[in-house]
Amino acid sequence: MNLNEIYEYADEKNYSIYYFPMKELVSIVTPDGFIGIDVDKLENTADELACITHEIGHLETGSFYNIYSPIDIRSKHEAVADHWAIKKLIPKNELIEVLSSGICEIWDLAEYFNLPENFIKKALKYYSNEIEGINYLYCSA
């Protein structure tokens, strides 16, 4: 999925994406479908794709947290949104195909999927229990 496709997806779901500068945050999402993003804090379209898809992941999974709550675990909600974004942008079957073709370096996978390297690392960690040998950079070529 590319950046245009994720914008189309957001539009189909009636999610609104707004661009404005933010003091500390790169992006923010509200439960009613508004996503705010400060593109000046992103380096490239790969970062934008990962960021927007992550925020849509919050909306699609209902994983929201209250920063003022002492019992709400922020990292749990962030992981749920990350996992949704990973499955959307790097489907398991496609990842297996790509790894099997010999593309297995982090930077090479990032280039192939047009995603940041840190997102690729999260995806490999996420899929590590589902894809045999992924911890050893599963490549048959």
Secondary structure, 3 states (H helix, E strand, C coil): CCHHHHHHHHHHCCCEEEECCCCCCCEEECCCCEEEECHHHCCCHHHHHHHHHHHHHHHHHCCCCCCCCCCCCHHHHHHHHHHHHHHHHCCHHHHHHHHHCCCCCHHHHHHHHCCCHHHHHHHHHHHCCCCCCHHHCCCCC
